[in-house]
Amino acid sequence: MAAKRMLLAGFGGQGVLLIGQMIAYSAMYENKEVTWMPSYGPEMRGGTANCTVVVSDKPIASPLPSSYDVLLAMNKVSLDKYIDQLEPGGDLFINSSIIDSKPNRSDINVYYVDTIGIAEEKIGSEKSANMVMLGAIIRKTHVVDMDTMKKTFEKTMTGKKAKFIEPNMQALGAWEG
């Protein structure tokens, strides 16, 4: 597997750091090389939040690449700020629940994911919106295996969090794009 360099960005509270963590943990469980680097503002919710995740079969030279193969934009600010850092041929995942514009690039693959609409319709709660997006990323990039993600949920969501395993698994498979 060639290295996948991912930038996941949005507002605090949208779950982009959790998406990155789940990808990183799953990659580790698959014995891949991985880095996860979070960045967020001081606000609890509503401020900026992003993380870079690099997954590879070979040692990773830098946890902070200058360009990316995958960009997740959960809000318009993130789309505008990072679109130029996406490599030609890269994958752009847009949260179409709140972003209604289209990127000005024809050299990338664009996936529109109505995270909130899908989460409400298929899971019954918009709180699963980030897991809908995580499922879309996994299905299109194959960065980790879906079965590994289930194991990751089981290992990380213990105690009181165990009740979220099943809804999160449903959310992973909810996007049909």
Secondary structure as UniProt FT lines:
FT   STRAND          4..11
FT   TURN            12..13
FT   HELIX           16..29
FT   TURN            30..31
FT   STRAND          33..40
FT   STRAND          48..56
FT   STRAND          68..73
FT   HELIX           76..82
FT   HELIX           83..85
FT   STRAND          86..95
FT   TURN            96..98
FT   STRAND          109..113
FT   HELIX           115..118
FT   HELIX           119..123
FT   HELIX           126..128
FT   HELIX           129..141
FT   HELIX           146..156
FT   HELIX           159..164
FT   HELIX           165..172
FT   TURN            173..174
//
